[in-house]
Amino acid sequence: MKKTDMRVCVVRVGGTNCDAETERSFEDLEVKAEVVHLNQLARKRALLEYDALVFPGGFSFGDYVRAGAILAKGFLAKLGKDLKVFVDEGKPVLGICNGFQMLVETGLLPGFGGITEYPEAALATNVPIGYRCRWVHLKHENSGKCIFTRKIPKGKVLRIPVAHAEGRFMFPTESEKGYLERLLNNDQLVFRYCDEKGIPAEGKYPPSPNGSFYDIAGICNPDGTVFGLMPHPERAYYGWQLPDWTRMETPPRYGDGKNIFESMVEYVTRSF
């Protein structure tokens, strides 16, 4: 498939944001991205016409009940069967921030049992409590399974911003050890919070903005085609988005976020 033939659906509902920035990132890669409201997508049953699916950040439906929970249940009720086919066909699904929360609520992540009735993990209130909007460092831990980070060397430290109040990744206490082993053995761990040298945050603030278990910032499903992360790669796509670009003698043209979108596009154009 040529990049110009690829179609990406960026889902929008009340409360989402960064959909325009996400759309622009794909367009910079010469890929056609469309921001589509969930109701319109469901009415036309058009999900399977797309080659990739993105759930952007924001606060869908005000994050009532739990962050991403209403969007997850609504999407499954309206397009659950199509979503399962979409994933089974190997088409990529990206969840950014609120999108990550939504994918956890659907059971697609960590995805040990596919789309499950009850979530296998949670993204809980930050510790220390509070909304965090700042730049963080991430260490790439994946060995190649995640199709969204194949252009990023394992061990590389990235700088991407977060903007959330509920990003603390958690497993059920009684399942923590076993689930973590499954993540590691399946090569599903993608990003961990760290300092600028790559040393793990160990849940400590400020390197960890939320106190996530095992410093988890992003994971993928067992097939590597569904990926969720709390940081916002669309806010670190261009060099001029970097917080210190005005102090650089020669600012880079692109930021670290581009690698995620570029990896996703490369996977689709080579696989379909």
C-alpha positions in Angstrom: 0.0 0.0 0.0 1.2 3.5 -0.8 1.2 6.1 2.0 -1.1 8.3 0.0 -3.7 5.4 -0.1 -3.6 4.8 3.6 -6.6 6.1 5.7 -6.5 6.7 9.4 -9.6 7.3 11.6 -9.1 9.6 14.5 -12.1 9.1 16.8 -13.7 12.2 18.4 -16.4 12.5 21.0 -17.4 15.2 23.5 -14.3 16.1 25.6 -11.6 14.7 23.4 -8.8 17.0 22.3 -5.5 16.9 20.4 -7.4 15.2 17.5 -6.3 18.1 15.2 -2.7 17.7 16.2 -2.9 14.0 15.7 -4.4 14.5 12.2 -1.7 16.9 11.3 1.0 14.5 12.3 -0.2 11.9 9.9 -0.7 14.5 7.1 3.0 15.5 7.5 3.8 11.9 6.6 1.6 12.2 3.5 -1.1 10.0 5.0 -4.8 10.9 4.9 -6.2 11.2 8.4 -9.9 11.9 9.2 -11.3 13.1 12.5 -14.7 11.3 12.8 -17.2 11.5 15.5 -18.1 8.1 17.1 -21.8 8.6 16.2 -21.0 9.2 12.6 -18.7 6.2 12.5 -21.3 4.0 14.0 -24.1 5.3 11.8 -22.2 4.6 8.6 -20.6 1.4 10.0 -17.4 2.7 8.3 -14.8 1.5 10.8 -13.5 -1.3 8.6 -13.0 1.1 5.7 -9.9 2.5 7.5 -6.4 1.1 7.7 -5.6 2.4 11.2 -7.5 3.7 14.2 -6.5 6.3 16.8 -8.1 7.3 20.1 -6.6 10.7 20.9 -6.2 12.4 24.3 -8.6 14.5 26.2 -11.4 13.9 28.8 -14.0 12.0 26.9 -17.5 12.5 28.4 -15.8 14.4 31.3 -14.1 11.2 32.5 -17.1 10.5 34.7 -17.2 7.1 36.3 -13.5 6.4 35.4 -11.3 8.0 32.8 -12.2 6.5 29.4 -14.8 4.2 30.8 -17.9 5.8 29.1 -16.1 6.0 25.7 -15.1 2.3 26.0 -18.6 1.1 26.8 -20.1 3.3 24.1 -17.7 2.2 21.4 -18.1 -1.5 22.3 -21.9 -1.1 22.3 -22.0 0.6 18.9 -19.0 -1.0 17.1 -17.7 -3.8 19.3 -18.0 -6.5 16.6 -16.3 -4.3 14.0 -13.5 -3.4 16.5 -12.8 -7.1 17.1 -12.6 -7.7 13.3 -10.4 -4.6 12.9 -7.9 -5.9 15.6 -8.1 -9.5 14.3 -7.1 -8.3 10.9 -3.9 -6.9 12.3 -4.8 -3.3 11.7 -3.1 -0.9 14.2 -4.9 0.8 17.0 -3.2 3.6 18.9 -4.5 5.1 22.2 -3.0 8.3 23.5 -3.6 9.4 27.1 -7.4 9.2 27.3 -7.2 6.8 24.4 -4.9 4.5 26.5 -7.4 4.7 29.3 -10.1 3.7 26.9 -8.2 0.7 25.5 -7.6 -0.5 29.0 -11.3 -0.2 29.8 -12.3 -2.2 26.7 -9.9 -5.0 27.7 -7.8 -4.6 24.5 -4.8 -3.7 26.7 -3.0 -5.5 28.1 -5.1 -7.9 26.1 -4.1 -11.1 27.8 -7.6 -12.4 27.1 -8.7 -10.2 24.2 -11.7 -7.9 24.7 -12.8 -8.9 28.2 -15.9 -8.1 30.2 -13.8 -6.5 33.0 -10.5 -4.6 32.6 -7.3 -6.4 33.5 -5.6 -3.2 34.6 -6.4 0.4 35.5 -5.1 3.9 35.1 -5.8 5.5 38.5 -5.4 8.9 40.1 -1.8 10.3 40.0 0.4 10.0 43.0 1.1 12.7 44.1 -2.5 13.7 43.4 -2.9 16.4 40.8 -3.0 17.2 37.1 0.4 16.9 35.4 1.2 18.8 32.2 4.9 18.7 31.6 7.7 17.0 29.7 9.0 13.6 30.9 11.6 11.1 29.8 10.7 7.6 28.6 13.0 4.6 28.1 12.1 2.3 25.2 11.9 -1.2 26.5 10.4 -3.1 23.6 12.4 -5.7 21.7 10.5 -5.3 18.4 7.0 -6.7 18.9 5.3 -3.3 19.1 4.8 -2.1 15.6 4.6 1.5 16.8 8.2 1.8 18.0 10.2 -0.3 15.5 12.0 2.8 14.4 13.2 3.5 18.0 16.3 1.6 19.2 15.7 -0.4 22.4 17.1 1.5 25.4 16.8 4.9 23.8 15.5 7.7 26.0 12.8 9.9 24.5 11.3 13.2 25.7 7.6 13.5 25.3 5.0 15.5 27.4 2.2 14.2 29.6 -1.1 15.9 30.4 -3.3 13.9 32.7 -4.6 13.5 36.2 -5.3 9.7 36.0 -2.2 8.0 34.6 -1.0 5.7 37.3 -0.9 2.3 35.7 -2.0 -0.5 38.0 -2.6 -4.2 38.0 -4.8 -6.0 40.6 -2.6 -6.4 43.7 -3.1 -10.2 43.7 -2.1 -10.4 40.0 0.8 -7.8 39.9 3.7 -10.3 39.8 2.1 -12.7 37.3 0.8 -10.0 35.0 4.2 -8.2 35.0 5.9 -11.4 34.1 3.4 -11.9 31.2 4.1 -8.3 30.0 7.8 -8.9 30.0 7.7 -12.4 28.6 5.4 -11.4 25.8 7.5 -8.3 24.9 4.4 -6.1 25.7 6.2 -3.5 27.8 7.0 -0.5 25.6 7.8 2.6 27.6 8.9 3.2 31.2 9.3 6.6 33.0 12.9 7.4 33.7 15.3 10.3 34.2 17.3 11.9 31.3 20.0 9.3 31.7 17.5 6.4 31.4 17.6 5.4 35.1 14.1 4.1 36.1 12.0 6.5 38.1 11.0 3.7 40.6 7.7 5.4 41.1 9.3 8.6 42.5 8.1 12.1 41.6 9.2 14.0 39.5 10.7 11.4 37.1 7.5 9.5 37.4 4.6 12.0 36.9 2.0 9.6 38.4 3.5 6.7 40.4 2.8 4.0 37.9 3.5 0.4 38.8 6.9 -0.6 37.4 7.1 3.0 35.9 4.8 1.8 33.1 4.1 4.6 30.6 3.0 2.5 27.6 2.2 -1.1 26.7 1.0 -3.1 23.6 -1.1 -6.1 23.2 0.4 -9.6 22.6 0.4 -9.1 18.8 2.0 -5.6 19.1 -0.7 -4.0 17.0 -2.6 -2.3 19.8 -0.6 0.3 21.7 -1.5 2.7 24.5 0.7 5.3 26.2 0.0 8.2 28.5 2.5 10.7 27.0 1.4 12.7 23.9 3.6 12.0 20.8 1.6 14.5 18.7 2.8 17.2 21.1 6.4 16.2 20.4 6.2 15.7 16.7 7.9 18.9 15.5 11.2 20.3 16.8 9.5 23.7 17.5 7.2 22.0 20.0 10.2 21.2 22.3 10.1 23.2 25.5 13.7 24.5 25.0 13.9 24.9 21.2 14.5 28.7 21.5 17.7 28.0 23.5 19.1 25.6 20.8 21.6 26.8 18.3 20.0 24.5 15.7 16.6 23.1 16.7 15.8 19.7 15.2 13.1 19.6 12.5 11.2 16.9 14.4 10.8 15.6 18.0 10.7 12.1 19.3 7.0 11.7 18.8 7.4 11.4 15.0 9.0 8.0 15.4 5.7 6.5 16.7 3.6 7.8 13.9 6.2 6.9 11.3 6.6 3.4 12.6 2.8 2.9 12.4 2.6 4.2 8.9 5.6 2.0 7.8 3.9 -1.1 9.2 0.6 -0.5 7.3 2.3 0.4 4.0 4.4 -2.8 4.2 1.7 -5.1 5.5 -1.4 -4.3 3.5 
